[in-house]
């Protein structure tokens, strides 16, 4: 599976997010305490970060990650929106539009790291909010807590999959040879864009570690995005869990 096949979807979704960001920033400029607008900007930055990361656009991912950090602080009441912050975010928007233009022309984001803008974002955090490493830790802690709560309330989907005789035989033979046999269920957030691309990254990262002898639904259905928000894999590997 080639992630580049999702380029057109990525471009369309990014255009929508950037247009939404522009509209929300115009509102924020006039209403700096508008909670709905602040939440919308945070969500847009978060979505763009995830999409850019999936497609391998590291510069775009880094910029939107820092935007997300700033607006998490604003959402939690640790920072106030002021004209300086609005000006910086408008600069971020210009930079994101530049990345998108490069991607549309060449399929690559270009080489502009936008360090001056990122430095201004981090300066705002250090001056008015928490240090960026503390913010990153807070984000990871919240996400980890959310995932842990999900695991407690949801059964692993692979338990419900019935293996064929051939698949059971392959697993048993692998165990006799000292290998391990794992059932894994991957759950994708309902709000996730490019589900198949995210699933592809899971398959790609498993390849060096072992062999997938069964996926449910099939790899072809996953590639065609014919699945809801989870899929299960059965893996033979020499690696520990």
Steps between C-alpha positions, in 0.01 A plus 500: 500500500637840401414798725527730196164368381346707780659823379184634336295432813770665713502811281120534506480452878788741561332769289186465712694523825696805386184677388341420835811623683490829312132553582551413866801730532294790365245430772771462766646836403174665601399259777821383676307310769265314267531144635341329198745674267796408719386135506453500122853635438643237734311221318611627159866510608467152652346357182759662275780367720368144475444521125846647436661232717319224313618635165857552622500882486719558805534879472128548475449255784743688725337838440148375566623312807624827650174674406311223677715543811428873515126459468491221755636755747239754388221245535606417854504865600877517549542757223295785359454579133654837411575683173857364500381140516240558226772653280728198556223254412423692182869457412461128572205491263708666227774242556252212481358638175854515364554135594174406332595687181829310483321170560248573225779583254761239588343257755768624740470761774825677412797592719375804694515410871331829599728523803421871571128422531561192715732706720223760548253226593739351754579845638131552568487168684808571708386852583135439576454126536684185594831384349443305180635172644247521783222559248608199293500286816154622593365417154653152511369438853146597403510287187643206695228529763231510232640193326527312830137574579397371156693178552318437828156538345549333159576134427778419256338440161739220401327269751195492272690395186475133401824376345509249217658157552798609290553814712478305826747243365744776397478653845553167677803417285650841571460449875670158475794677335533735798319796347219701651147541375307821560149627443479878476206735454573853380240766578501824300341817636160570344612850400805364316547602138678265256417183694662273244822700508515463877437127467776479237747646751410224746564229239824669397633512855410137567680371189853503652372336819303203371254357251130584486321171426149645518334839507133561567370656286732400217798715403323588175186616682715706735681658206163578339382647834223242530512488879367698793748623762689184591671198347668190639829333412647159580877510505780245526818650643818428692466833677363532857168679543 
